[in-house]
Amino acid sequence: MSATALAGMLACAQAASVLNDGFWLVAGSFKDPDNTNPQYAAIKQASEAVKRCGLEPFNDFSVKFEKFAEGFDVVVVGAYRTEAQARVALAKLKPCVPEPFIKAGRYLGE
C-alpha cells in the first residue's frame, strides 16, 4: 500500500472519529448500575490500552449512547461512519485490548 493511500485511510478514520452516530469500538465496559460509582481504575486501564495502539479513547456512561445497554461505564473509540472503517480500526486495537467489539449507536452527549 502506498504512503498516500495509507494517509488517506488514516484521514478517513480520524475524520469519522468526530461523529456522534455510527460504529463505535467498545474497548471496555464496566458495571455501574445507577451511574453513581464509576470504575475509575478500569476506565484508566482500558483508556491506556487504547492509547498504546495509537487510538483516542473516550469514556462515558452507557446510558448516554442510543442502542447501548444501560448500567455501564464504557471506554469507546469512534464513531466511524461505516462498519468497514470500524473493522480497520478494530484490527489496530486488538493487539492492545483483550476483547474489543463493534457496536452501532449514537452518542447523546450531556
ABEGO torsion letter per residue (X at the ends): XBAAAAAAAAAAAAAAAABABEBBBBABBBBBAAGABBBAAAAAAAAAAAAAAGBBBBBBBAAABBGBBBGBBBBBBOBBABAAAAAAAAAAAAAABABBBBBBEBBAEX
